[in-house]
Amino acid sequence: MAMAAAEIEALLRQAFPDADIRIDDLAGDGDHYRAVVHSAAFAGKSRVAQHQMVYAALQGRMGGALHALALETAAK
């Protein structure tokens, strides 16, 4: 089952209300996305910790409804 880009963005906005977010559908199939997320919540966190925060915001959908997600995260 594919996941809409708007749904990904909504979950990320809920977790990171201050964030600048861009979602790109890489393959046009609703299963392969790139998410660019810049948020103050990432300040002082390692890249791994930032990505873990994004995965947590997706509420277990990675590997199920969302097959692949390339991440670019940074502190704002």
N, CA, C and O of each residue as an XYZ file, in Angstrom:
304
protein
N       0.844     -1.176      0.000
C       0.000      0.000      0.000
C       0.891      1.242      0.000
O       1.746      1.392      0.873
N       0.699      2.112     -0.954
C       1.497      3.335     -1.073
C       1.018      4.383     -0.071
O      -0.096      4.320      0.449
N       1.893      5.336      0.173
C       1.591      6.421      1.107
C       1.712      7.748      0.355
O       2.685      7.960     -0.369
N       0.753      8.622      0.518
C       0.761      9.913     -0.174
C       1.775     10.864      0.459
O       1.986     10.849      1.672
N       2.390     11.681     -0.373
C       3.354     12.672      0.106
C       2.714     13.602      1.130
O       3.362     13.996      2.100
N       1.458     13.953      0.924
C       0.758     14.848      1.857
C       0.629     14.214      3.242
O       0.686     14.910      4.256
N       0.456     12.903      3.280
C       0.358     12.208      4.566
C       1.705     12.225      5.292
O       1.757     12.422      6.506
N       2.783     12.019      4.550
C       4.124     12.083      5.140
C       4.358     13.479      5.701
O       4.807     13.635      6.836
N       4.050     14.487      4.896
C       4.261     15.865      5.342
C       3.417     16.183      6.580
O       3.898     16.852      7.495
N       2.181     15.717      6.620
C       1.312     15.979      7.771
C       1.884     15.376      9.050
O       1.860     16.014     10.102
N       2.399     14.148      8.964
C       3.004     13.513     10.137
C       4.238     14.276     10.598
O       4.452     14.462     11.796
N       5.047     14.713      9.642
C       6.260     15.453      9.985
C       5.914     16.832     10.557
O       6.568     17.291     11.493
N       4.899     17.488     10.008
C       4.473     18.802     10.524
C       3.946     18.690     11.949
O       4.152     19.584     12.771
N       3.270     17.591     12.230
C       2.755     17.364     13.580
C       3.917     17.257     14.574
O       3.840     17.800     15.676
N       4.981     16.568     14.195
C       6.132     16.366     15.077
C       7.067     17.572     15.101
O       7.691     17.855     16.124
N       7.166     18.285     13.976
C       8.108     19.399     13.839
C       7.373     20.621     13.267
O       7.557     20.959     12.098
N       6.541     21.284     14.084
C       5.712     22.373     13.568
C       6.498     23.552     12.992
O       5.969     24.296     12.166
N       7.736     23.732     13.409
C       8.546     24.854     12.923
C       9.313     24.522     11.645
O       9.980     25.386     11.076
N       9.220     23.288     11.201
C      10.112     22.785     10.156
C       9.810     23.332      8.770
O       8.670     23.635      8.420
N      10.892     23.443      7.994
C      10.791     23.601      6.549
C      10.846     22.180      6.008
O      11.821     21.466      6.245
N       9.813     21.762      5.285
C       9.702     20.371      4.831
C       9.461     20.349      3.333
O       8.642     21.105      2.809
N      10.184     19.470      2.651
C       9.931     19.213      1.231
C       9.902     17.699      1.039
O      10.800     16.995      1.499
N       8.890     17.211      0.371
C       8.757     15.785      0.076
C       8.796     15.622     -1.437
O       8.017     16.252     -2.152
N       9.700     14.778     -1.927
C       9.807     14.485     -3.355
C       9.506     13.015     -3.580
O      10.076     12.156     -2.908
N       8.613     12.715     -4.523
C       8.332     11.329     -4.922
C       9.379     10.951     -5.962
O       9.335     11.433     -7.094
N      10.306     10.100     -5.588
C      11.463      9.812     -6.439
C      11.147      8.918     -7.630
O      11.799      9.018     -8.670
N      10.154      8.046     -7.487
C       9.877      7.092     -8.556
C       8.473      7.237     -9.136
O       8.122      6.536    -10.085
N       7.672      8.136     -8.578
C       6.315      8.313     -9.064
C       5.373      7.196     -8.664
O       4.278      7.072     -9.213
N       5.800      6.378     -7.699
C       4.995      5.215     -7.320
C       4.406      5.307     -5.912
O       3.721      4.386     -5.467
N       4.666      6.406     -5.214
C       4.155      6.550     -3.861
C       4.850      5.679     -2.836
O       4.379      5.565     -1.704
N       5.950      5.067     -3.203
C       6.694      4.191     -2.291
C       8.128      4.644     -2.044
O       8.758      4.189     -1.090
N       8.650      5.525     -2.877
C      10.049      5.952     -2.785
C      10.102      7.476     -2.732
O       9.847      8.159     -3.724
N      10.438      7.990     -1.553
C      10.418      9.428     -1.332
C      11.758      9.941     -0.821
O      12.579      9.193     -0.289
N      11.946     11.243     -1.002
C      13.005     11.974     -0.332
C      12.303     13.013      0.536
O      11.394     13.708      0.083
N      12.739     13.106      1.788
C      12.212     14.133      2.685
C      13.363     15.031      3.112
O      14.390     14.559      3.600
N      13.180     16.313      2.923
C      14.130     17.320      3.394
C      13.437     18.021      4.552
O      12.393     18.648      4.378
N      14.031     17.907      5.735
C      13.411     18.452      6.939
C      14.447     19.284      7.688
O      15.470     18.760      8.128
N      14.181     20.572      7.829
C      15.047     21.467      8.590
C      14.229     21.983      9.763
O      13.204     22.639      9.577
N      14.694     21.680     10.980
C      13.934     22.045     12.175
C      14.875     22.420     13.312
O      15.969     21.870     13.435
N      14.441     23.351     14.132
C      15.203     23.716     15.329
C      15.298     22.537     16.290
O      16.213     22.486     17.112
N      14.379     21.599     16.201
C      14.401     20.423     17.080
C      15.652     19.571     16.876
O      16.000     18.766     17.740
N      16.319     19.740     15.755
C      17.506     18.948     15.452
C      18.797     19.566     16.000
O      19.856     18.941     15.930
N      18.720     20.758     16.532
C      19.918     21.451     17.028
C      20.630     20.606     18.081
O      20.016     20.133     19.037
N      21.931     20.427     17.887
C      22.751     19.689     18.834
C      22.633     18.180     18.728
O      23.283     17.458     19.484
N      21.822     17.691     17.812
C      21.623     16.253     17.637
C      22.497     15.735     16.492
O      22.732     16.438     15.510
N      22.967     14.515     16.631
C      23.728     13.884     15.553
C      22.791     13.585     14.384
O      21.570     13.577     14.544
N      23.359     13.344     13.235
C      22.552     12.999     12.056
C      21.719     11.747     12.329
O      20.556     11.672     11.931
N      22.309     10.777     13.000
C      21.574      9.548     13.332
C      20.379      9.869     14.233
O      19.277      9.367     14.009
N      20.597     10.697     15.240
C      19.505     11.074     16.148
C      18.410     11.841     15.401
O      17.224     11.642     15.664
N      18.803     12.712     14.476
C      17.825     13.453     13.679
C      16.955     12.494     12.869
O      15.734     12.639     12.823
N      17.586     11.528     12.242
C      16.852     10.561     11.422
C      15.945      9.702     12.296
O      14.827      9.376     11.896
N      16.409      9.337     13.472
C      15.567      8.566     14.395
C      14.328      9.370     14.786
O      13.241      8.808     14.923
N      14.487     10.664     14.964
C      13.349     11.529     15.288
C      12.333     11.545     14.144
O      11.126     11.512     14.381
N      12.822     11.595     12.914
C      11.928     11.575     11.752
C      11.204     10.235     11.682
O       9.990     10.202     11.480
N      11.928      9.134     11.845
C      11.288      7.813     11.803
C      10.224      7.690     12.887
O       9.156      7.128     12.643
N      10.502      8.209     14.078
C       9.523      8.175     15.167
C       8.277      8.977     14.785
O       7.157      8.575     15.102
N       8.470     10.107     14.108
C       7.345     10.944     13.688
C       6.451     10.221     12.680
O       5.264     10.528     12.566
N       7.020      9.269     11.956
C       6.256      8.522     10.952
C       5.445      7.381     11.562
O       4.756      6.651     10.850
N       5.530      7.234     12.865
C       4.667      6.339     13.631
C       4.602      4.908     13.099
O       3.519      4.342     12.948
N       5.767      4.332     12.817
C       5.823      2.928     12.420
C       5.473      2.630     10.975
O       5.347      1.462     10.608
N       5.313      3.642     10.151
C       4.941      3.400      8.753
C       6.135      3.015      7.867
O       5.946      2.469      6.780
N       7.355      3.295      8.324
C       8.540      2.902      7.543
C       8.582      1.379      7.425
O       8.401      0.660      8.408
N       8.823      0.908      6.208
C       8.901     -0.523      5.974
C       7.542     -1.158      5.736
O       7.461     -2.333      5.378
N       6.480     -0.398      5.928
C       5.130     -0.886      5.667
C       4.513     -0.043      4.572
O       4.750     -0.274      3.386
N       3.714      0.944      4.979
C       3.069      1.840      4.011
C       4.093      2.665      3.251
O       3.862      3.066      2.111
N       5.219      2.913      3.890
C       6.288      3.702      3.268
C       7.503      2.805      3.081
O       8.159      2.412      4.046
N       7.790      2.489      1.830
C       8.842      1.516      1.526
C      10.249      2.106      1.655
O      11.117      1.495      2.279
N      10.483      3.277      1.079
C      11.827      3.849      1.065
C      11.759      5.355      1.258
O      10.939      6.041      0.648
N      12.646      5.859      2.126
C      12.684      7.293      2.398
C      14.136      7.735      2.539
O      14.827      7.358      3.486
N      14.582      8.537      1.585
C      15.906      9.157      1.684
C      15.716     10.427      2.504
O      14.814     11.217      2.229
N      16.564     10.623      3.508
C      16.412     11.764      4.406
C      17.539     12.754      4.289
O      18.708     12.385      4.181
N      17.172     14.018      4.313
C      18.134     15.104      4.509
C      17.586     15.936      5.652
O      16.532     16.560      5.533
N      18.306     15.938      6.754
C      17.869     16.695      7.923
C      18.945     17.687      8.323
O      20.132     17.464      8.088
N      18.512     18.792      8.936
C      19.447     19.798      9.425
C      18.724     20.661     10.439
O      17.501     20.794     10.419
N      19.525     21.249     11.339
C      18.973     22.204     12.292
C      18.704     23.510     11.574
O      19.436     23.892     10.662
N      17.680     24.174     11.978
C      17.272     25.439     11.387
C      17.991     26.576     12.063
O      17.784     27.736     11.707
